[in-house]
Amino acid sequence: MKAWDWASTKQVKSEIARLQKLGWYHSIELPDGRVTPGIQSLATMRKRLRQFPLPDDLRGKRALDIGAWDGWFSFEMEKRGASVVAVDAVQSEKFLEARELLGSKVEFVLSDVYDLNPAQLGKFDVILFLGVLYHLKHPLLALEKVCALAEDLVCVESHVTDDKLKSGQKPCMEFYETTELGGQFDNWVGPNVAALLAFCRAAGFARSTLTSVIRRRAHVACFRKWDQQAGLGAPPHVVSAENSASHDQAFAGDKDEYLSIWFRSSQRKLTVSDVFPEIGPYGARPAVLVQAGDDGWQAVVKLPPGLSPGWHDLKIRVRDSAYSNIVRLGVGAPALEANEVGVDVTEGIAIESVADGRTWERFQVRMRPQATVSLWVRGLPAGCRPANVTVRMSGLHLACHFVSEPDPAGLRQINARLPAGLQGGKTSILIAVGTSVSEPVDIEILPAL
């Protein structure tokens, strides 16, 4: 297409008439100030964008517009200074027309939302996900894909079945098998407001804020990072973190993984809204928080989508506390083999204390189903995991299933299960890591209470 002479009124009128025949959905401002009359007016689209905390100046930022259609939102992000990628499942002739007429540099990518990934497109500071969710058969999967692409802000707009978030409202969603919604076959789901917010939380966003609902269109600002800084209060202490399903320290960045974080905190009556885990650069909102003892807690969180392969720092804070100690998580990284552990043990391994894993009776273990012995050990190497530890008791090798991070005294807790059918009486226990072996410690096996 040749460049247009926008000073020529006759040529402009002819071009606008031609563009009108294309059937525009977005109204597009042309270089001479005229606007192609789309179904969505400029005022309507500007109002949609105002529902989100988007800065006017996006210079130096990358923006992604998913479901770009005619491209008005893509071009608006470009006007604000962003480097923009527009994605749609179909290649729109109108988008290509508008991009050329505007002299735009917005990159267009033809892709299904389920196929988007950071390896293909990179990460984005701002993502627009407007008017797309209810067109999808798998809305939660799509939101997880979007979350993995985001560095922080994602603007989500969707049709909803109600006009506000009601107190105590349960998440629910309508399914449209054919043309029940608006007579369109490509409308599949209608969440209520509570369900839309639950989708955003479950997808892996640290924070999801409902900004408005206008004519059954809900607007949610989703963030990958926490909005508050660490305080000066006493920090919690992370005892251990493991894969909630496999109970090891192996995590796959391309799967739906959850991890359990055990920590201690002097603060009482914590809720999921008081606990702020951070894995790598991203916040991870707890899905479940359970009290485990007087000052002990277990938080179950989704592994943040989009983490690069390698080692990432895990830390946690509660309310206005400072951050905890740091625990390293390997995502898509090979586990440390047993023969690689032990070479860094310079002072030797020593068992400081032993107790029943349920009753905490010292140097005694009671036989029962799933009986567990807990040992507090000094001298373990930093990369030590359950697979690297051998617990021996009277010639038996016990299955180690838990190794904590060091406590303030430098001790690490090891838990191992006892086999069924053990005879009561005195015995000894020791641990081995690689070529390093501790001195044995005497304990007593007791019958169940």
Residue pairs with C-beta under 8 A, 6 or more apart in sequence:
1 97
1 100
4 11
4 12
4 15
4 101
5 11
6 12
6 30
6 31
6 32
7 32
12 30
12 32
12 34
16 30
16 34
16 36
19 36
19 94
19 97
20 36
20 37
22 93
22 94
22 97
23 94
24 36
24 37
24 38
24 39
24 70
24 94
25 38
25 39
25 40
25 69
25 70
25 94
26 38
26 40
26 45
26 69
26 70
26 71
26 72
26 73
26 94
27 35
27 36
27 37
27 38
27 40
27 41
27 42
27 45
27 72
28 35
28 36
28 38
28 70
28 71
28 72
28 75
28 98
28 101
28 102
29 35
29 42
30 36
30 101
30 102
31 101
31 102
31 103
35 42
36 98
38 70
38 72
40 72
45 72
45 73
45 76
47 214
48 130
48 157
48 217
48 219
49 73
49 76
51 155
51 157
51 211
51 212
51 214
51 219
52 153
52 155
52 211
52 219
52 221
53 153
53 211
53 221
54 80
54 126
54 153
54 155
55 80
56 80
57 80
57 81
58 77
58 80
58 81
58 82
58 125
58 126
59 80
59 81
59 82
60 81
61 81
61 82
61 83
61 125
61 126
62 82
62 83
62 84
62 85
62 122
62 123
62 124
62 125
62 126
63 74
63 77
63 78
63 82
63 83
63 84
63 85
63 124
63 125
63 126
63 127
63 128
64 84
64 85
64 86
64 87
64 121
64 124
64 126
64 127
64 128
64 149
65 71
65 73
65 74
65 77
65 84
65 85
65 86
65 87
65 127
65 128
65 130
66 87
66 88
66 113
66 116
66 127
66 128
66 129
66 132
66 146
67 87
67 88
67 89
67 113
67 129
67 130
67 131
67 132
67 135
68 74
68 86
68 87
68 88
68 92
68 95
68 108
69 88
69 92
69 94
69 95
70 92
70 94
70 95
70 98
71 86
71 92
71 94
71 95
71 98
71 99
71 104
71 106
73 128
73 130
74 84
74 86
74 95
74 104
74 106
75 84
75 98
75 99
75 102
75 104
75 106
77 84
77 126
77 128
78 84
78 104
78 105
78 106
82 125
82 126
84 105
84 106
84 107
85 106
85 107
85 108
85 109
85 121
85 124
86 95
86 106
86 107
86 108
86 109
87 108
87 109
87 110
87 111
87 113
87 116
88 95
88 108
88 110
88 111
89 110
89 111
89 112
89 113
90 110
91 108
91 110
95 108
96 108
98 104
99 106
99 108
109 121
111 120
113 132
113 136
113 142
113 145
113 146
114 138
114 141
114 142
114 145
116 145
116 146
116 149
117 145
117 148
117 149
118 148
118 149
118 306
118 308
121 149
123 149
123 150
123 151
123 306
124 149
124 150
124 151
125 151
125 152
125 153
126 152
126 153
126 154
126 155
127 146
127 149
127 150
127 153
127 154
127 155
128 155
129 143
129 146
129 154
129 155
129 156
129 157
130 155
130 156
130 157
131 157
131 158
131 159
131 217
132 142
132 158
133 139
133 142
133 143
133 156
133 158
133 159
133 189
133 191
133 196
133 199
134 158
134 159
134 181
134 187
134 188
134 189
134 190
134 191
135 186
135 187
135 188
136 142
136 188
136 189
137 188
137 189
139 189
139 191
139 199
140 199
140 202
140 203
143 156
143 199
143 200
143 202
143 203
144 203
144 204
144 256
144 305
145 305
146 154
146 203
147 154
147 203
147 204
147 205
147 222
147 224
147 304
147 305
147 306
148 204
148 305
148 306
149 306
150 222
150 224
150 306
151 224
151 281
152 223
152 224
152 225
153 221
153 222
153 223
153 224
154 205
154 221
154 222
154 223
154 224
155 219
155 220
155 221
155 222
156 196
156 200
156 219
156 220
156 221
156 222
157 217
157 218
157 219
157 220
158 191
158 196
158 217
158 218
158 220
159 181
159 187
159 190
159 216
159 217
159 218
160 190
160 191
160 192
160 193
160 196
160 213
160 216
160 217
160 218
161 173
161 174
161 190
161 191
161 192
161 216
162 169
162 192
162 193
162 213
162 216
163 213
163 215
163 216
164 193
164 213
165 193
165 194
165 197
165 210
165 213
166 193
166 194
169 192
169 193
169 194
170 194
171 191
171 192
171 194
171 195
171 197
171 198
172 191
172 192
172 194
172 195
173 189
173 190
173 191
173 192
173 195
174 180
174 181
174 189
174 190
174 191
175 188
175 189
175 190
176 187
176 188
176 189
176 190
178 185
179 185
179 187
180 187
181 187
181 190
191 199
193 210
193 213
193 218
196 218
196 220
197 208
197 210
197 220
200 208
200 220
200 222
201 208
201 285
201 287
202 287
202 302
203 222
203 305
204 282
204 284
204 302
204 303
204 304
204 305
205 222
205 223
205 224
205 285
206 223
206 224
206 225
206 226
206 282
206 283
206 284
206 285
207 222
207 223
207 225
207 226
207 227
207 283
207 285
208 220
208 221
208 222
208 223
209 220
209 221
209 222
209 223
210 218
210 219
210 220
211 219
211 220
211 221
212 218
212 219
213 219
223 283
224 281
224 282
224 283
224 304
225 281
225 282
225 283
226 276
226 278
226 283
228 276
230 317
230 321
230 322
230 323
231 317
231 319
231 320
231 321
231 322
232 320
232 322
233 267
233 318
233 319
233 320
233 321
233 322
234 265
234 266
234 267
234 321
234 322
235 317
235 321
235 322
235 323
235 324
235 325
236 263
236 264
236 265
236 267
236 297
236 316
236 317
236 318
236 321
236 324
237 263
237 264
237 265
237 324
237 325
237 407
237 408
238 261
238 262
238 263
238 314
238 315
238 316
238 324
238 325
238 326
238 327
238 405
239 262
239 263
239 264
239 296
239 404
239 405
239 407
239 413
240 261
240 262
240 327
240 402
240 403
240 404
240 405
240 413
241 249
241 259
241 260
241 261
241 262
241 314
241 327
241 329
242 248
242 249
242 259
242 260
242 402
243 249
243 250
243 251
243 257
243 258
243 259
243 260
244 258
244 259
244 260
244 300
245 257
245 258
247 386
247 401
247 402
248 335
248 385
248 386
248 387
249 329
249 330
249 335
249 385
249 386
250 330
250 335
251 257
251 259
251 303
251 329
251 330
251 331
251 332
252 331
252 332
253 303
253 306
253 307
253 308
253 309
253 331
253 332
254 332
256 302
257 302
257 303
258 287
258 300
258 301
258 302
258 303
259 300
259 301
259 303
259 329
260 298
260 299
260 300
261 277
261 298
261 299
261 300
261 301
261 314
261 316
262 292
262 296
262 297
262 298
262 404
263 296
263 297
263 299
263 316
263 324
264 295
264 296
264 297
265 295
265 297
265 318
265 321
266 295
267 274
267 318
267 319
267 321
270 289
270 291
270 297
270 318
270 319
271 289
272 285
272 286
272 287
272 288
272 289
272 299
274 318
274 319
275 286
275 289
275 297
275 299
275 316
275 318
276 283
276 316
276 317
276 318
277 283
277 284
277 286
277 299
277 301
277 314
277 315
277 316
278 284
278 313
278 314
278 315
278 316
278 317
278 323
279 301
279 303
279 304
279 307
279 312
279 313
279 314
279 329
280 304
280 307
280 308
280 312
280 313
282 304
282 306
282 307
283 304
284 301
284 302
284 303
284 304
285 301
285 302
286 299
286 300
286 301
287 300
287 301
287 302
288 298
288 299
288 300
289 297
289 298
289 299
289 300
290 297
290 298
291 297
292 298
299 316
303 331
307 331
308 331
309 331
309 332
309 333
310 330
310 331
310 332
310 333
311 328
311 329
311 330
311 331
311 333
312 328
312 329
312 331
313 326
313 327
313 328
313 329
314 326
314 327
314 328
314 329
315 323
315 324
315 325
315 326
315 327
316 323
316 324
317 323
317 324
325 405
325 406
327 405
335 385
335 387
336 383
336 384
336 385
336 388
337 388
338 387
338 388
338 433
338 434
339 434
340 383
340 434
341 381
341 383
341 384
341 388
341 433
341 434
342 381
342 433
342 434
342 435
342 436
343 434
343 435
344 381
344 382
344 383
345 379
345 380
345 381
345 433
345 434
345 436
347 378
347 379
348 379
348 436
348 438
349 377
349 378
349 379
349 380
349 431
349 432
349 433
349 436
349 437
349 438
350 377
350 378
350 379
350 438
350 439
351 375
351 376
351 377
351 429
351 430
351 431
351 438
351 439
351 441
352 376
352 377
352 378
352 411
353 362
353 363
353 375
353 376
354 362
354 363
354 365
354 373
354 374
354 375
354 376
354 429
354 441
354 443
355 361
355 362
355 363
355 364
355 365
355 373
355 374
356 364
356 365
356 366
356 371
356 372
356 373
356 374
357 365
357 371
357 372
357 373
357 374
357 415
358 366
358 368
358 371
358 372
359 366
359 449
360 374
361 446
363 441
363 442
363 443
363 444
364 443
364 444
364 445
364 446
365 371
365 372
365 373
365 418
365 443
365 444
365 445
365 446
366 445
366 446
366 447
366 448
366 449
367 418
367 422
367 424
367 445
367 446
367 447
367 448
368 448
369 420
370 417
371 417
371 418
372 415
372 416
372 417
372 418
373 391
373 393
373 398
373 415
373 416
373 418
373 429
373 443
374 413
374 414
374 415
375 391
375 413
375 414
375 415
375 416
375 429
375 431
375 441
376 411
376 412
376 413
376 414
377 411
377 412
377 413
377 414
377 431
377 438
378 410
378 411
378 412
379 436
380 389
380 403
380 412
380 433
381 433
384 403
384 412
384 433
385 403
386 400
386 401
386 402
386 403
387 400
388 433
388 434
389 400
389 403
389 414
389 431
389 432
389 433
390 397
390 400
390 431
390 432
390 433
391 397
391 398
391 399
391 400
391 414
391 416
391 429
391 430
391 431
392 398
392 429
392 430
392 431
392 432
393 418
393 427
393 428
393 429
393 443
394 427
394 428
396 419
398 416
398 417
398 418
398 419
399 416
399 417
400 414
400 415
400 416
401 415
401 416
401 417
402 413
402 414
402 415
403 412
403 413
403 414
404 412
404 413
404 414
405 412
406 412
407 413
414 431
418 445
422 445
423 445
424 444
424 445
424 446
424 447
425 444
425 445
426 442
426 443
426 444
426 445
427 442
427 443
427 444
427 445
428 440
428 441
428 442
428 443
429 440
429 441
429 443
430 437
430 438
430 439
430 440
430 441
431 437
431 438
432 438
